[in-house]
Amino acid sequence: MDRKRFLKYLGSLSLGGTIMKLKDLYQTTSTWKNTHQMPALFLGHGSPMNAIEENEFVRGFRSVSKELPAPRAILCISAHWETRGTYVTAMEQPRTIHDFGGFPQALYEVDYPAPGSPELAKKIKTLVSEANVDLDYQWGLDHGAWSVIKHLYPTAEVPVIQMSLDRSKPPQYHYELGQELAPLRRKGVLIVGSGNLVHNLRMVAWDKLNTPDFGFDWALEAREKMNEYISTGRHDYLIHYESQGRSFQLAIPTPEHYLPMLYTLALQEEGEEVNLFNDKAVGGAITMTSLKIE
């Protein structure tokens, strides 16, 4: 926590609760010593079947994992946990949530028993000053988190927590909240956004799912523009995606799969590069584009 944010936090404390809150603040910062700066990821998660299938996308996840320093914990912002308000999971052992239907039984039998981190959840609650972050003890790990993280860390030894998407807030809110999470990168926390940049299930060509890199013209146009804006650091264009024309409107009919990418991009610091991988279209109306910032 920088000096400006620390002073602002002190100014917000009521006199009666000052001593206890200062104690909590000290405990959540002193026990997490600085480390090397962790990369940040956005992973296009696609179908839940990617959790158990062997394909180029899961190979891409595994390849990237080999380049990552060992994290102390993982914070995942998944497209599949929308709430009113912002929450972080704070249980010791999050459950594996099978939040889908109509898939083979083998997928429902997958368990990803990663521990949680109440300590990290409390740290985030203290760290964030521009939004109210509440602790959640009910959710767990949805498939937007475990279906991709299991390929990064198959032994499930790294603690994982999730942060929800406040469905009532605009993209700017999510980007700025992402910026507030930046100090966690220097505490050994790997921050992972999980969604899909182009995600229009109503327009998927189900008969083309096995056609390599097949995308409708509007999907390929949106992908090209998104990649350009990501690569050149034009974050404002991506935040205000609703102003980017028809291809973006078709690519992002609802924002939940797109917003996790803004959390990741918000973490980019001056001099850091963005590397794209898994940059393929699926079924005409989905892209698996993923990125790593370091």
N, C-alpha and C positions, 0 to 999 in steps of 0.2 A: 504494500500500500504506500503510495507516494505521499510526500508531506502535505500537499494541498488537499488530497482526499482524506488524509488522517485528520487534519484540522477541521474539515467539513464534518467529518463523522463525530468529532468531539463536540462540535457546536450543536449537533442534533440531539445529544444525550440530555435527558432530564436529570436533575440533580440527584434525585432519589435512587436512580438506577446507574449512576455513573461508575461507581466503584466496581459493581458486578460486571457491567459491560466492558469496562477497561480490562478486567481480568480475563473475560472471554476473548477479547481482541488479542491480548498478549498470548494466550494459549493457542489460538488458531494461527498465529504467525510464527511464533518462536520455535514450534516443533517441526516446521517445514522449512528446512534450510535450503538456500539457493543451490541450484544445480546448473548444468548446461541448459541452454534454451532448447526445449523440445520443438520438433516440427509441429505443424498443424495439418489436419487432413479433412477433405471432404470426400466421401465415398458414395458413388452411385450404387445403391443397393439392389435395385431391380426386383425381380421376383424372389419371394421367400425361398424358392427352390435352389437359389444360389447357395443356400446354407449347406446343402447336401450334395449338390452336383459338382462335377469336375468340368470346368470350362475356362475360357481365356480370362474371364473376369475375376474368378477366385484365384487364378494363378497370378493375376495382376496384384490382388490384395496381398498375397503371400510374398511376392517379389518386393513390394514396398516395405513390408514388415521387416525384411532383412536389413533394410537401410536405416531403421529407426533405433535410436538409443533406447535402452531399457527404461520404461516409464515407471514412476512411482504409483500412478493411478491413471485412469482414463475417465474423461468427462465426455459423454456423448449427447449430442443434440439430434434427436431422431424426428423424422417426419410423422411418426406414428404416436406421438404423445402430445395432443393438443389440450389446452386447459384455458380457463379464464383466470388470469394471474400467472405468475412464473413460479415454478416449483423445482426442487432438486430432490432426488431420492436419497433418503438418509437412513435406510435400514442396513443392518449388518450383513444380511444375506438376501439379496434381491431374487425374486422368483423369475423363472424363464416364462415369458408370456407368449402364447401361441395365438396371436391376434390376427387370424386369417381363417378361411374356410375353403373346403373343396380340394385339399391337397392330399397326397399320399400319406398313409399312417406314419411312415418313417420320419416325416417332417415333424409330426406332433410328438414324436418320441425324443427329439433332440432336447437335451438339457445343457444349459451353459451355466455351471455353478460358480461363476466368479463371485468373490466377496464384494460387498459394498464398502463404502467409506463414510461413515457418519462424520468423521473428522473433516474430510474434504467438503462435504455438504455444508457443514457449519462455517467453514472457511469462506465458501462462496457467498453464503448469506451475509457474512461480515464484509467481504470484499466489495460487493456491489453496492453502490451508493445512489445510483439514479433510478433504481427499480426496487420494488419490494420482492424479495425472494423468500418463499416459504418452504419448509421442510415437509417432505412427503414420505409416508411410511406404508403406502398401499400399492404403488405401481409395480416396480420391478424393472426388468429389461425386456422391451418389446423387440419384435423381429427386425426393426430398423437398426437396432443396436447389436443384438447377439448374432444375427445372420452374417454380419460382416466382421465383427470383432473376433469371432471364433476362428476366422482365417488368419487374423493377425497374431492371436495368442491362443492357440488351440488347447493349451493346458489349463486355461481359465485361472491362472494364478494372480493376474493383475487385477486389483480392485477396480470396479466399474460403477459409475453413477450416471444418471441421466438428468438433463435439464429439459423442462417442458417448453413447448411453444405457446405463448399467450396468443390465442386466436383473435383477440380483440385489438391487437396492436398492429400498427403499420410497419412496413419493412425497415424504416429508419430506426425504429425502436429496437428491432432485433439486431441490426448492425451495431448500434451504439452499445447494446448490452454485450455483444461479442467483444467489443473493444475493452470493456471493463474486465473481461476475463483474461486479458493478456498477461498479467503478472503470474498466472498459474503456469505458464510455459517455462518460467524460470524456477518453478518449484517441482519440476519433474512430472508435470501433468500433461498427458497427450490429449488434446482436444480434437474430437472427431465429429464433424457434421455428417449426417446420413440421410440421403434423399435421392432425388433425381432432378437434374436441371430441366430436362424436357420430360413431362409426365402427363400424358393425356390418355387415360385408360379407355375412355369412350371411343377413341379413334384408333385404337390398336388394331393392326391387321394380324389377327391370330393365326392366319394361314401363312404368314411370312416370318414367324418367330425364328425359324431356323435359316432364314436368308441372311447371310453375313452383312452387317452394317447397312441394313435397309431402313431408310427413313423417307417419309414424305417430304416434299419440297419445303414446306413450311418448317418442319422439324429440323432439316439440315440447315436452313437459313438461320433459324434461331440458334442452333448449336454454333454455327460459324461466328455469329455476332457475339454470343456469350463468351466463346473462347477468346475472341479478340479483346473484348473488354476486360476479361480476367487477366490476360497476358500483358496488357498495356496499363493495368492499374486504374482503369476508369470505373471505379466502384460506384460513382454516382449514377451511371447509366444502368448498372445492375440493381441498385437500390430502387430506382424509379423505373422498374421494368414495365410498368403499365403504360409508359409513354413510348415504348420502343416498337410499336407497330403490331400488325396483325399476326406475324409469326410468333411473337412473344405471347400474345393473347391466347393463341392456340396451344403453345408449349406449356403455359402456366395457367390452366383454367381455374385452379385453386392453388394457393401459395404454399401449402404445408411441405411439399417435397422440395421446393425451391429455397425456402428460408434458411434451412441449415447451412447452405452454402454461404450465405451472408455472414453467419457467425464465424465461419472459417476465414473468409476474406478479411473480415474486420481485424483479424489477428496479424495480418501482414505488416511488417515493419519496414522502414526504409532500408533498401539494399537487399531485401529478401526476394528470392525468386519463387515463381509459381511453376511447378511442373505438372503437366496434364498426363494422365494415363487412363487406360480403359475407355478411350474416347470413341465409342462406337454407338450406333443407333440399333435399337431392337424393336421389331414389330411395327416399324414405321413411325411410332409416336412416343417413344421413350429413348432417352440417351443414358448411357452408363458412365458418362464422363466423370472422372474423379480427379482430384488434385492434391498436391502436397506443397506446403509452404515451408521453406527453410532458408 
